[in-house]
């Protein structure tokens, strides 16, 4: 599954720099690992949506998720929807939270 994530320019630059160590398809692998880490470290997804009210997207970036990763993302979306059925942009919020969390842990 190919998906687009809206983010700030600084986040996109940090993501691309962090993923360089993985080579050609590194960004998707890096994001997949970030998603898995978010699921393991924050099973209630409390960090998803944090800071979204002040979030101003400046750009976007595409990532490719494999079938297992897409399933995990859908399960995470379902968990958020149980908490807030009217939430919008949940998939992107989850991906941003995963990216933000992994970037913060790597610094």
Backbone bond lengths (Angstrom), bond angles and torsions (degrees), N, CA, C in turn:
res aa  C-N    CA-C-N  psi(-1)  N-CA   C-N-CA  omega(-1)  CA-C   N-CA-C  phi
1 X - - - 1.445 - - 1.530 108.20 -
2 X 1.300 115.64 128.45 1.464 121.22 175.87 1.518 107.14 -99.69
3 X 1.318 115.99 131.65 1.452 120.23 179.91 1.522 110.00 -138.17
4 X 1.293 115.31 155.60 1.460 121.99 179.15 1.518 108.74 -110.82
5 X 1.321 115.71 136.50 1.456 121.80 179.98 1.521 108.18 -119.86
6 X 1.320 116.08 124.74 1.468 120.80 175.63 1.515 107.66 -80.91
7 X 1.331 115.86 139.63 1.461 120.72 -178.19 1.514 110.15 -158.27
8 X 1.312 114.86 176.47 1.458 119.60 175.52 1.532 108.44 -80.71
9 X 1.299 116.50 160.73 1.470 120.72 177.79 1.522 110.71 -62.04
10 X 1.324 116.54 -39.17 1.468 120.39 -179.85 1.524 110.96 -64.34
11 X 1.333 117.27 -40.26 1.464 120.55 178.57 1.522 110.52 -65.37
12 X 1.326 116.43 -42.91 1.462 119.46 -179.86 1.526 110.71 -62.80
13 X 1.320 116.92 -42.62 1.461 120.53 179.24 1.529 110.98 -63.97
14 X 1.324 116.67 -43.35 1.468 120.70 178.69 1.520 111.22 -63.81
15 X 1.327 116.73 -41.32 1.461 121.25 177.83 1.524 110.99 -61.02
16 X 1.304 115.86 -48.53 1.471 119.70 -179.15 1.524 111.73 -63.10
17 X 1.318 117.41 -40.11 1.466 120.16 177.81 1.516 111.68 -65.15
18 X 1.321 117.03 -42.53 1.466 120.99 -179.51 1.528 110.99 -65.91
19 X 1.322 116.88 -34.78 1.463 121.04 -176.46 1.522 113.59 -80.56
20 X 1.318 117.87 -13.70 1.471 120.93 -179.20 1.523 112.28 -56.69
21 X 1.314 117.25 -33.50 1.467 121.24 -178.92 1.528 111.85 -64.36
22 X 1.320 117.76 -17.84 1.463 122.16 -178.16 1.525 113.33 -91.06
23 X 1.309 118.30 -7.71 1.463 120.37 178.74 1.517 112.72 88.60
24 X 1.337 115.27 -155.98 1.459 123.42 -171.61 1.515 116.37 -55.07
25 X 1.308 118.88 -48.29 1.463 121.82 -179.41 1.520 110.29 -102.51
26 X 1.305 114.91 26.72 1.448 121.11 -173.00 1.502 115.98 -64.81
27 X 1.324 117.00 -35.02 1.466 119.25 -176.44 1.530 110.80 -62.42
28 X 1.313 117.05 -45.45 1.461 120.14 -179.77 1.525 111.16 -64.98
29 X 1.312 116.88 -40.76 1.472 120.51 178.09 1.529 110.07 -64.63
30 X 1.325 116.22 -43.43 1.457 121.57 -179.32 1.528 110.04 -61.44
31 X 1.339 117.24 -45.28 1.462 121.58 179.86 1.526 110.28 -66.03
32 X 1.328 117.43 -40.12 1.466 121.21 177.50 1.531 110.06 -58.13
33 X 1.326 116.65 -46.67 1.463 120.66 178.84 1.527 111.38 -64.93
34 X 1.312 117.20 -35.73 1.469 121.07 177.37 1.528 110.32 -65.54
35 X 1.318 116.48 -40.28 1.464 121.82 178.36 1.528 110.37 -64.37
36 X 1.322 116.85 -43.97 1.461 121.31 178.27 1.527 110.86 -63.52
37 X 1.327 116.70 -39.65 1.466 120.79 179.11 1.527 110.79 -66.04
38 X 1.327 117.28 -41.72 1.465 120.55 177.70 1.519 110.06 -60.19
39 X 1.309 116.94 -44.59 1.459 121.47 -179.76 1.527 111.25 -62.39
40 X 1.322 117.03 -39.73 1.468 121.29 -179.08 1.533 112.27 -75.86
41 X 1.335 116.55 -42.19 1.466 121.39 -174.01 1.527 113.77 -83.87
42 X 1.325 116.96 -24.87 1.466 121.72 -175.71 1.532 109.26 -137.81
43 X 1.350 117.79 66.64 1.463 120.20 -174.57 1.527 114.00 -61.25
44 X 1.322 118.01 -23.59 1.467 120.65 177.25 1.528 111.71 -87.82
45 X 1.333 115.64 -3.74 1.472 122.97 176.93 1.529 112.36 57.77
46 X 1.321 115.97 41.28 1.462 120.63 -178.75 1.524 113.07 -68.60
47 X 1.332 117.60 -22.89 1.463 119.93 -179.74 1.529 112.74 -84.69
48 X 1.335 116.76 -11.02 1.461 120.35 178.76 1.525 108.78 -72.69
49 X 1.304 116.13 128.81 1.462 121.83 -179.29 1.513 113.12 91.50
50 X 1.333 116.71 -10.80 1.472 120.92 179.70 1.536 109.31 -64.51
51 X 1.301 116.93 121.27 1.457 121.73 179.21 1.515 114.89 81.93
52 X 1.326 118.01 2.63 1.465 120.52 -176.97 1.529 112.86 -67.45
53 X 1.324 117.23 -27.99 1.466 119.09 -178.73 1.533 111.16 -66.17
54 X 1.338 116.68 -27.89 1.461 121.25 179.21 1.527 112.02 -98.45
55 X 1.334 116.71 -1.43 1.460 121.36 -176.46 1.528 111.02 -71.40
56 X 1.326 115.83 127.87 1.463 121.73 176.49 1.530 106.86 -122.62
57 X 1.335 116.96 105.61 1.460 118.88 -178.63 1.522 111.34 -68.51
58 X 1.320 114.95 134.95 1.461 120.53 179.61 1.522 111.52 -110.63
59 X 1.329 116.10 -22.49 1.462 120.08 -176.68 1.522 107.96 -160.87
60 X 1.305 115.85 -174.91 1.458 120.29 177.17 1.525 108.88 -142.99
61 X 1.317 114.94 164.28 1.460 120.98 177.87 1.519 107.32 -145.05
62 X 1.318 115.96 146.45 1.460 120.66 179.71 1.515 110.52 -98.00
63 X 1.330 114.77 143.37 1.455 121.33 172.88 1.524 107.87 -132.59
64 X 1.304 115.49 151.26 1.458 121.27 177.79 1.517 107.32 -112.20
65 X 1.323 115.61 124.74 1.451 121.70 178.55 1.525 109.15 -110.80
66 X 1.313 116.03 135.91 1.453 120.92 176.41 1.524 110.46 -71.84
67 X 1.342 116.96 172.59 1.467 120.66 -178.03 1.530 113.53 -56.29
68 X 1.326 117.84 -43.47 1.464 120.52 179.01 1.508 111.98 -65.15
69 X 1.322 115.95 -37.82 1.468 120.74 179.30 1.522 110.55 -69.05
70 X 1.321 116.26 -39.12 1.466 120.61 177.59 1.521 110.26 -63.16
71 X 1.333 116.53 -40.56 1.466 120.62 177.97 1.525 110.73 -63.23
72 X 1.326 116.42 -43.79 1.462 120.56 178.34 1.520 110.54 -60.50
73 X 1.320 116.56 -44.83 1.463 120.59 179.55 1.533 110.33 -61.47
74 X 1.322 117.26 -42.10 1.468 120.72 179.23 1.527 111.41 -64.29
75 X 1.322 117.32 -37.86 1.467 120.95 176.71 1.527 110.35 -64.04
76 X 1.320 115.61 -40.18 1.462 120.42 179.27 1.533 110.48 -67.17
77 X 1.325 116.60 -40.31 1.471 120.83 176.71 1.527 109.37 -60.27
78 X 1.329 117.21 -43.11 1.469 121.19 -179.80 1.532 110.97 -61.86
79 X 1.332 117.59 -38.16 1.470 120.77 178.39 1.526 110.77 -63.23
80 X 1.336 116.13 -42.79 1.471 119.95 178.80 1.526 109.91 -65.77
81 X 1.312 116.65 -42.48 1.475 120.77 -179.02 1.534 111.64 -62.63
82 X 1.329 117.06 -30.89 1.475 119.51 176.13 1.522 110.03 -66.43
83 X 1.322 116.62 -35.24 1.462 121.50 179.97 1.526 111.53 -78.50
84 X 1.345 116.03 -37.72 1.460 121.30 -176.24 1.529 109.10 -146.00
85 X 1.331 116.77 88.11 1.470 120.53 -175.86 1.529 114.54 -60.31
86 X 1.321 117.66 -21.94 1.467 120.60 -176.80 1.526 113.40 -97.60
87 X 1.315 117.46 3.74 1.471 120.76 -178.92 1.526 109.73 -60.47
88 X 1.306 115.25 141.37 1.462 121.11 179.71 1.522 109.92 -112.50
89 X 1.317 117.06 149.18 1.457 122.02 176.70 1.517 113.39 64.87
90 X 1.318 116.57 32.80 1.457 121.37 -173.69 1.526 111.72 -62.08
91 X 1.313 117.30 -43.33 1.470 120.53 -178.44 1.527 110.94 -58.58
92 X 1.316 117.14 -46.82 1.464 120.57 178.91 1.518 111.52 -66.52
93 X 1.325 117.11 -37.60 1.460 120.01 178.49 1.531 110.52 -62.29
94 X 1.317 116.72 -40.78 1.467 121.05 178.68 1.522 109.90 -64.49
95 X 1.316 116.83 -46.66 1.467 119.84 -179.36 1.526 111.05 -64.12
96 X 1.329 117.33 -40.71 1.471 119.60 177.35 1.523 110.92 -63.71
97 X 1.327 117.27 -41.99 1.468 120.33 178.91 1.526 110.77 -63.02
98 X 1.321 116.85 -40.04 1.465 120.72 178.92 1.530 110.49 -64.97
99 X 1.327 116.59 -45.37 1.469 121.09 179.53 1.528 110.52 -63.95
100 X 1.333 116.37 -48.12 1.461 121.18 179.53 1.520 110.93 -57.66
101 X 1.328 116.45 -46.85 1.458 120.73 -178.73 1.515 112.72 -61.64
102 X 1.321 116.55 -43.86 1.467 118.83 -179.52 1.518 111.05 -69.38
103 X 1.311 117.49 -37.84 1.475 119.72 177.79 1.530 110.31 -63.99
104 X 1.320 116.81 -40.15 1.466 119.90 179.47 1.515 111.25 -66.93
105 X 1.323 118.23 -38.21 1.462 121.06 179.16 1.519 111.96 -69.51
106 X 1.323 117.63 -25.89 1.475 120.30 -176.58 1.524 112.70 -86.47
107 X 1.331 117.34 -7.89 1.476 118.56 179.77 1.501 112.19 -95.02
